[in-house]
Amino acid sequence: MRHTALLSALSAAILTAGLGACAGNPKVEKQYVEQPVEKIYNQGADFLDERRWTDAITAFDEVERQHPFSSWARRSILMGAYARYQLEKYDEATIAAQRFISLHPGSDSAAYAYYLVALCSFDQIFDVGRDQSSTLRALQALDEVTRRFPGSEYARDARFKAEMTNDQLAGKEMDIGRFYLNADQHLAAANRFLKVIENPSFQTTTHAPEALHRLVEAYMSMGLIEEATKTAAVLGYNYPSSEWYARTYKIVTSDKLPVPEYGRDTRKAEREKAVQQKRLRAAALASPRSFKSSPEGEDFANPLPENPSPEAPPAAPETQAPTG
């Protein structure tokens, strides 16, 4: 499916009408003799159709070698880059596409060249437990596609992939934040969760509700009850049906609230606990960045049924990436 869609997009970008493949199944020799450029190019096109990527690369490279100043050579650069991409030779494919951009920046096929550079980085994105350098490069390349060619078909897919990339980067911040939280390094954890909450590109990711919940956990552990209350209300107002709000509600309405300072008079601690419980149900709350704050005077809404039954966490929604 990926091969068919990408090849179709590439053909639409750089092939002209009337370029038919040669009849039969010509065999490419290791050492080429002087041949008409159309014949060599069409041999390469046949190899692409047959998924013979290495043979296709050889043919397109030969077009450049024998006819370096022809329009066929210009097309062969991108065709060879595409074949290298299919072989997962991402560095070589990126170099070839960037060479096309430097030689022919005004070409109608430049949009595809930029898109192919982005795909090479996008396909190298690793899980959140590993280094995210490829993710950052992919995001930069995808943003460049949408900036330079906002109305192209490549820009539409680039925007979608950029959303996936931002979700990956937000997931990395969450992974680090959870590590700090489990290690009782609450301030460091809170800073990581705040990155997800305050970054406009991360606020629309699937990690935003959990980031708010984990921030409540961190604040409560540090005894920052007012901050925890505000964050909990923001979570409830923006994601009232979220499982993370259900968990947060249990935390902020629990009788077992942490007392920030220890070793003080028990009665004084009990009075402070009562004050804390009142604060937890207050709703005159500030909102982080673009998250909506809850209206003043509105109490926390209980997201749980009266007799809740334990349920498995809902599965993440399946997302079908557009082809191309």
N, C-alpha and C positions, 0 to 999 in steps of 0.2 A: 504494500500500500504506500509506504513512504517513498519507495523508488518510483512508483508510477506517478504520484503527485508531484514530486520534485522534478522529475524528468519532464513532465508536462509543463510545469512552470518555466523551466529552463528553456524548453523548446519555444514557448511563446515569447520569451524575452529575446532570444538571439537568433532563431532560425528564420529564414525568409521563405516565402512560398516558392515552390518549384525545386526544392532540394530533396530529391528522391534518393532512396538508397539504391545502390547498384544491385543488379539482379544476381542471384546465386549467393554463395557463401565464400567470398574471397578470403584467402589466407594471407596474413601479414607476415612478411619475411623479417628476420631480425635485422638484416642490412637492406635498406631501401635503395632502389635505383631511382633516377629521375622519373617522376610520374606527374600527370596532371593533378593540380591541386584539388579539383572536384573529386577525383577518384579516391585520393587518400582520405579526404575529409569524410566522404560517404562511407568508406570502410570503417572509420572511427564511429560514425553514427550507428552503423550496423552492430558494432561490438557493444555499444551502449544498450541497444535494444535487447541484445542477447546476454546482458549482464557480464560481459567479459571485460571487466573494468581495466585490468592490466593491459590487455591488447588495445583497448580504446585510448588509454594514456599514451601508449607507444605511437599510435596513429596520429593523434592530435599534436604530439610533440614533433613528429616528422613534418606535419604541415607547417609549423613554425620554423623548422630548420630549413626546409626547401623553399618556402615562400613567405619570408618574414614580414614583408610589407603589404601583403594582400589582406583583403577583408576577411578571407577565410582564416588567416592566422589570428586575427582578433577574436573571431568566434571560437577558435580552437583553445584559446587560453581558458575561457570559462568552461568549455566542455571538458577539458582536462581537469580543471579544478573540481568539477562535479564528480568525475570518476574517482578522483582521489578521496573526496568526501565519502563516497560509497564504500571505499576500502578502509574507511576510518583512519586515513592518513591526514588527520586534521591539521597538523602544522603545515604540511605541503599544500593542502587545499587552501588554507588561509593565505599562504604566501602567493599562490597563483592568483587568487581573487584580488588580493591587494595590489599585485602587479598590474592586473587589468585596470583597477581603479586609477593607479598612477599614470598609466599610459593613455587611458581613454576615459577621463573623468566626465566628459559630456555625453557619453554614449547612452543610448536608450537602455542598454543592458546594465548600466552602472547600479541600478536599484537591486538587481538580482545579485550582483557581486557583493554589495554591502550585506545583503540578506544571507548569502552563503557564509560570509565571515562570521556573522552572528550565530548561524546554525552550528558552525564548528565549535564554538565555545559552549553553546547551549547543550550540545550532546555530550559534553565532558563534565557536566555538573554531577558532583558526587553527593552522597547523603550528608545530612547536617553534622554528622560526627567527624567529618573530615574538612580539610582546608577548602575554603570557598572562593579561591582566586578565580577559578573558571566561571563561577557564578557572577562575580563582579564584572569580569570581562564580557560575559554574555549580556548582562544588563546594559552595559555601556554601548555595545554594538547594536543591540535591539533598539535602544533609544535613538541611536544615530539613524537607523532605518526610518523610524517614524518621524524624526525631525526633518530629514532630507527629502523623504518621499511620502508625505502624509496621506496622499490620496491613492497610493498604489495598493495592489493586493498583498504585497509583501508587508506593508505597514500594518494592515489589519491583523495578520498573523503575528507580527512582531509585538503588537500591543498585548495580545493574549499571552504570548510566551513571557513577556515582561512581567505580567501579573504572577505567573507561575514562579518566575525568578525571585520576585519580591517575597513571595510566600516562603521560598527556600531560605532567603536571607533572614527573614523574621524567625523562622524555625531554628536557625543557628543561634540567634540571640536567646531564644527560649531554652535551648539545650544548655547553654552556658549558665543562664540564670537558674535553672533547676539544679545544676551542679552546685552552685554557690548556696542555694537555699538548703540543700541536703547537708552541706558542710557547715551550716549555721553561720554563714557569712551573709547576713541579711541585707546589709547596706549594698554590698556588691551585687547581690541578686536583684535588689530593687532597681538599681541603675540599669541593669540589663532589661528588665521588664518595662521600665520607662522608655527605653529606646523603641520598643515595639509600639507602645501606646502613643508616643509623641511624634513618631515619624509618619507623615501623611501617607506615604507609600505602603506602610505596614498596617495602618489602621483598618484597611479593607481586607486584610488577609484572614485566613482561618484561625490564626493564632491570637487575634486581639482579645477575644473573651477570656481565654486562659491567662493571658498576660495581666489583665485586670484582676483576675482571681488570685494569681500568684503574688501580685503586688499587695493585695489585702493581707495575704499570709505573711509576707515580709514585714509589713507595717505593724501588724498585730504582734509579731514576735519581738519587734523592737519597742513595743509599748506606745506606738504612734497611733492612738485610737482614733483621733479626729481625722487623720489622713486616711486611715483604713476605712472609716465610715464614708468619707467622701467618695473614695474609689469604689466601694461596694455599691453606693447609690448610682454612680455612673454606669456600672456594669448592669444593674437591674433595669435602668431606664433604657439602655441601648440594646440589651440582650435579655429581655425578661424570660424568654423560653429556653435559655441556654442551660445546659447541665452545670456549667461553671457558676452561674448565678445561684443555682440550687445549693451548691456546695458552699458558696460564699455566705448565703443566708444562714446556713447552719453555724458558720463560724461566728458571724457578727451578732447573732442572737443567743449564743451559748452563755450559760451562767459561768462557765469556766474561762473568764477573761483574764488575760495576763495583767499583773500589777507591775508597772514600770520599775518601781523602786521597792527593795526588799528590806526586811528588818524593822519596819515601822509599826506604829500602833495598829493593832488589828481592827479596832473600831473605825479608825481613820481610813484604813484600807477598804473597809466595807462601804463607807460613805462614798469613797471615790469610785468604787465599783458600781454603785447605784447611779452615780452621775454618768459614768461611761455607758451604762445600758440605755439611759435616756438619749445620749448623743447618737448611739447606734441607730435609733429609730427616727432621728431628725433627718430632714431632707433639704435643708438650705445648704446645698452642696455646690462646690465649684467643680468645673469639668476640665479634664486635661485636653488641651488643644481643641480639635474639632469634634470630639465626642460630645453628645448632648448631655446637659446636666438635667437632673430630675427637678420638677417644679417645686417651688418652696411649699413647705407644709405637708408634703406627701410622705406617708410612712412607707417603710419597706413592704413590698408585697410578698406574701409567702408563695414561692413558686412550687411548693410541694403539695400533694394531696394530703388529706388528713391522716391516712394510713398508707404512707408510701411503701411500695414494694421495691426491693432492689432490682435494678435493671442494668444490663450491660451497657457501657458507653455507646452512643450511636456511632455507626461507622461513618467515616468521612465520605462526603458525596463523591460519586465517580465523576471525573471530568474527562471528557473526550477532547483531546487537543485537535484543532483543525489541521487538516493535512496541508502540506506545502513546505 
